[in-house]
Amino acid sequence: MKRTRIVILILLCTILAIPGCSGKNSFDPRSPVIITLWHNYGGQMEKSMNDLVEEFNRTVGNEQGIIINITSVSSSSALYEKIVAAAEGNPGASPLPNITTGYPKSAYALIKNDKLVDLKEYFSESELDEYLPQFIAEGTISDKLAVLPTAKSTEVLFLNKTLFDSFSAATGISIDQLTTFEGISEAAIKYYEWTDSQTPDIPGDGKAFYTADSWFNTAQVGMNQLGDDFIVNETLNLSRNYKRIWDSYFEAAVKGGIVVYDGYSSDLAKTGDIVCSIGSTAGILFYGSTITYPDNTIENVEYEILPYPVFEGGNKAAIQRGGGMIVTKSTKEKEYASAVFLKWFTTPEQNMRFISETGYIPVTKRAFETVIDDYINKAENDNIKKLLKTALTMYNEYEFYIPPIFDDFDNIEKTYTDRLKSAAINARKEYLSLLTERNSDQAYEEVYNRAFEDFVGLYESHQ
């Protein structure tokens, strides 16, 4: 019986041609296996990706008989749509790639169509232990390792130090005040008043100080910092703790210190229309060393990259963002070859080369604990250098919040953001009209109570 089992095992290894069954791969460099990879990186990120894939094909891939063939897709949303269409076998859809960049929701679509590889089949426990556990946890769906972390991001505070220093010297607002959301809100109101006072003959022309790329993320993380949940049973929790998130945004937005904007905050930073903003670390490449004013005057500026702000009395927490790599079902040979590439791509050396030029953060413990210091010292871009230092600080001091995954998540996010912005825009219009007959505090108090009640009422009426 024992001999029969051994024979069966040998036959299975031969028939399935599973590389690694005997500890060696079975690829033939003279007839390499082709692995297709879709990604949505652009600009410098695309260049870094292309360079690393070319190096793999020239070295490890050439030795082992693996070639990675990459296709760039214009955006993460376009890539998601392609993945879903391919997974569902829609008419005209492209065949699924062997590897794709993606988020947990992309993996979820593949799981529903039985098209996803559980990467636990190709990574040992000791290999997975090299990655940050929270990154592995985010990519695990239904006990399957669906998304391997390859490059992560979080959110930080981008500060135009040149503009801030002038404001600080005139008002006494210090950079330490920007460590809390309440401090940022107060600074934003004072900045609007300060810039407005510089043109006494033109009342009401103050400038905004701050914005965030995702107010939904601010609410999610803010509630987490306060020991609460923003999303409960796939609905929003607008409890007492949420009112603190609302207050930190609403007053400064109504009084002009926070700008309500539909684009990315980096666009406003380039023209000096804001002093600071919260955005993804992956957006660092959009912050340069100059700002261009409407009259085409160019000013050299310096940026600081500060850790994510915390609500007063709250825990240090920030959102965990960024996707990873997903392997789709094909042949055992191609699945194994895909894993070979991903292991190479996420070793600290390769991973740091990729993320150190893009604004992403590394995914392994060793990269954070030993390799990152060398790349900080070698970074030529000052903003990248500052970003990596801040990322290291947050790695040591912060907990990272992982948003939930469910079908209606994107719709809830969009609805919340639209309603929040609309409430602020309408309230500011009313506030400005009331200033003709009331002082600032009276005008704000009148619009505040009604706006919050109306905002909460929109959700209560649909529950």
N, C-alpha and C positions, 0 to 999 in steps of 0.2 A: 504493500500500500504506500509506504514511504517513497519507494522508487517511482511509483506511478505519479505521485504528486510532483516530484522533481521534474519528471518528463513533461508533465502538463505545464508547469511553470516555464520551462525552457521554450516549449512550443508557443505559449502566450507571448513571451518576450519577442520571439521571432516574428510571429504573425502581426502583432501590433506595432512592431518596430519602435518600442518605447525607449528613447534615449535615456540613459541613466539606470536602466534595469540591471545592468551589470557594472554600473559605476562609470561607464564611458559612453560618449554619444555615438550614434550610428550614422551621422551625416557624412556625406562625401563632398569635400571641398571642390571636387571637379564637377559636381552637379548639386549646387547648393539649394537649400530650401529657401523659398522666397516668403518673407513675412511682410504683410501690408500693414501700414500704420497710418491712422488719421489723427491729425492734431489741429488745434485752432490757435496756435501761437502766431503772433505777428511781430514785425519789427525786429528788435534786437533778440527777442525771445525765439523767434523763428530761426534767426541766424545761428544762435547758440545750439538749438536743437539740430539743425542741419549739420553743423560742424561735428557734433558728438556722434550722430548717426554715421556720418562719413568715416569718422575714426573707428567706430565699431566695425563697420563693413571692411575696413582696410586691415584691421588687426584680429580681434577675437572672432569676428564673423568669417573672415577669410580663412583662419585656422580651422574653425569648426564646421564650415560649410553652411553659414547662415547669412542671408542678405536682407537688410531692412529696406523696404521701399515705402517712402513716406508721401503722403498727400496732405496739403494744407487746406483747411476749410476756413472760410472767412470769419466766422464768429462762433462763440460757444452755443448760441441759440440755433444757428444753422447746422452745426455739428449734431446737436441733440435731435433735431428734426430728421437728419439723415440716418442717425442711428435707429430711431424709432421706426422710420419707414422701412429700413432694411430688415430690422428684427421682425416686423409684422409681415414682411414679404409683399409690400405694396407694389402695384404695377409700376414699372419704370424705375424702381428703387435700385441703387447700387448694391452689389453683394457686400455683406459685412466684412470689415477689415479683420485681420487677426488681432490687432491691438488698436485701441482708440483712447485718446484722452477723454475724460468725462467726469461727471459728478455722480453721487449716489443715485440721483433720479434717473440718470442714463442707465446705470446698472440695474435699477429696478425694472425699467422697461425691457431689458434683455432677460432678466430672470423670469418675468411674466411669460416670455415667449420661449423659454428654455434654451437660450442662446449664450448663456454666460458660464465661464469657467471659474470654478472655485479655486483660487490660487493657493489654497492650503495644500492642494494636491502636488504642487511643484515647489513649495517653499517649506523647509523644515522648521520646527519650532524654534531652534536656535537661530536660524536665519531671520525669522520674523521678529525675534527678540531684539534684533539690532535696530529696529524702527521705533520711533516714539509711539508708545502704546495708545495715546489718544488719536493718533493718525490711523493706526490699524483699526481702532474701534469705529471711527467714522466710516471706514470703507467696508465694514462687516455688515452684511444684510442677511437676515434669516440664517445666521450662523455660517454664512459663506463669506470668504474674503473676496469681495466683489471688485473693490477699487484699491489697487496698490498705490500708496502715497509716493509721488515722485517729486512734487514741488508744491509746497503749501504757502499760504499767505495768511496774514491777519490784518487788522486795521490799526493804524497809528495816527498821531496828530502831526500833520505837516504844517510847519510854522515858518512864515517869511520873517526871519529874524531882523532883517534890515528895516522893514516897515514897523515891526513890533518895537524895536529899540527906540525909535522916535516917539512912538506913543507912550512907551514906558517912562521915558525921560520927562515927558510933559505931565503925566498923570499919576505916576507912582505905582501903576499896575506892574507887578513882577511876573516873571515867567513861571514862578511856583504856583501862581493862581490858576494856571492852565492845566494843573494835574487833576482838577475836578470839573465835572460838568456845570456845577453851580458857579464855579469861579469863571469858567469860560462865558457863561451867560451874562454875568455881571460885567466882565471885561467888554463883551460885545456891545452892551448898552452904552457903556462909557465911551467906547470908540466912536459909536455913531454920534454921540453928543459932542465929542472932542472935534471930530472932523467937520461937523455942522457949524461949530463955533468959529472955525477958521474963515468962514465966509458969512459974516453977520448980515451982509446986504442980500444974501440969498438963503432965507430960512428953509429948513427941511431938506437940505442937500447933503446930509451926512452919509457916510459910507458904511457898508456892512463889514463886519469883522470875521464872520465865521459861517461855515455850512458843513454839511455831512453828505457823503455820496449816498448813504442809505440810512434814512431815519427809522426804517423798520429794524435794521440791525442795532441801532442805538437803543430802541425799545427792548429788543430781545436780550441784549447783553446787560442793559441797565437793570432790568428786572432780575436777571441772574445775579448781578452784583449785590442786589438788595435781598437775596435769598428767596426770590419768588420766581414764578414762571409766567412768561408773557403769553404763551400758547398752552392752553389746557383743553384736552379733548378736542383738538383741531378748531378751537375757537379762541378769540382774544380775551385775555384777563385784564380788564380795566379797573383793577382794584385800587385801594389806597396807595399802594406802592407805585402804581402806574402814574398817579397824579404827580409824583415827583419827576418822572420822565417828561410828562406834558409841560410842567412848570418851567423846566430848564430850557425847553425849546420855545414855548409859546410867547412868553413875555419879550424875550430878545427879538423874536421874529416880528411881533407886532410893533415894537419900538424901533425897528430898522437895523438892529445889530446883527441879525441872522438873515441871510438872503435865501429866498425860496426860489430854487433853480432846478430845472429839469435835466440839465446836462451834468457833465463831470466837473467836480470842483477845480480840477487842474486847469480847466479853461479859464476860470475866473482868476486863478492865481497868476496866470501868464500876463494878465492885464492889470494886476494890482487891485482888483475889485474886492478881494478878501485878503485877510492877513493869515488866517489859518483854516484848516479843514481836516476832517476825518475821512480817510479813504484807505483803500487796500494798499498793502506794501507793494503789490505788483504794479501800482501806478507810479512808482518812483521815477521812472524814466520820462514821465511827462512833466516833471519839474526840472527846470533848467537853472541857469544862473543869472537870468535877466527877466525883467518884465517890460512890456511895451504898452505905453499909455495911449489913449485915443488920439493924441496929437502926434503919434509916432516917436515920441521921446522914449529912449531906452535907458533903463537904470539897471546897473549891476546889483544883484541881491544875493544874500546868503540864507540858506534854509537850515533849520534844525528839525530833526525827526524825533518826536517825543513819544513816550509810551502812551498807550490808550488811556484816556481819562477815566476816572472812577467817581461814582456818585458818593458824596460825603457819607462816611460810615460804612460804605460797602466794601466788598471783597474785590481784590484785583482780578479782573476777568476780561477777556477779549474774545472776539469771535474767531473761530477756526474756519478759514476759507481755502479756496483752491481745490482743484480736483486731483486726479491721479490717472493711472493707466488701467484699462479694463481689457481683459483677454476674452475673446469670443470663442465659442465652440467650433472646432474644425476637425483636424486629425490630431492624434496624440503627438505626432512628430512636430506639427506646427505649434501646438500648445506648449510643448517643451521648449522649442526654439524661442518662442515669445518670452518665456520665463528666463531663459539664458540672457536675452537682451536686457530685460528689466532688472535683473540682478546686477548686471554690469552698469547700467545707467544710474542706479541708485546707490552704488558704492560711494562713500564719502568724497572721494577724489573727483569722480565724474559729476556727482550731484552738486558739489560746491562750485565746480566750473560752470555748471548750468545756471544755478540760482544766483551766484555772486554778481552776475552781469544783468540780472533781470528784475530784481526786487522780490523774488520768491525767497522762501526760507527752506533750509534743508530738512530732511525727513528722518535722519538717523541720529541715534544718541551720540555716536562718535563724532559726527560732523559738528554737532553743537558743542561737544565737550573738549575737542582737541583741534579739529581741522579749521574751524571757523576763524580762530584768532589769526592764523596765517593769512587767510584771505582778506581779513579786515586790514591787515598791514599792507597787503599788496594792492588793494583796490585803488584804481586811478581816479574813479569818479567819487568826489567828496560826498555826494548825497548817498551813494551806495555804501560807502564806508560808514556813514552815520546810521544808515538804516540797519546794517548788520549788527552794529553795536547795540542799537535799541532792541532788535530781535533777540539778541543774546540776553539782554536784561529781562525781557518779557518771558523768555524761556525759563529763566531761573525764578521769577517772582510771580508769574501769572498762572491762573487756570484758564483753560480754553473751552469756550462754549461751542457745542455742536448743535446746529439747528435740527429740528425734527424733519422727518421725511414723510410726506403724505400727498395724495393727489391734488388737493386744493391749496397747497402751500403758496404757490406762485400767485394765485388769484387773491388770496388773503393779503399777501404782501402788497400787491398793486392797489387793492381797494383801500387798505390802511394808508398807504403813502398818498394817494390821491385825496383822500378825505382830510388828512392832516394838513397838507399843503393848501387845500381849498379853505379850510378853517382859518389858517393863518393869513392868507391873502384877503379874505373877506373881513376879518377882524381888523387888519391894518387899515383898510379903506375906511371902516367905520371909526376907528381910533383917530385917524387924521381929521375926519370931519368933525368929531367931537372936540378937538383941540381948539376950535374957534370959540367955544363957550365953557370949556372946563380945563383944568390943569392936567398935566400928564398922568398923574396917579389916578385922578378921578376918571379920566377917559379910559384908561386901561382897565380899571376895576369894573366899569360898566360893560365893556365888551368881553372881559375874561369869563365871568360867571356864566353868561349866556352861551358863549362859544363852547365851553367845556360840557355843559349840560346837553347842548345840541349834538356834540360829537359823540358822547356816550349814548345818547338816545338813538343814534343811527344803528348802533349795535344791539341795543336792548330790544328795538322793534323787530329785529330779524332773528331773535333767539327764542 
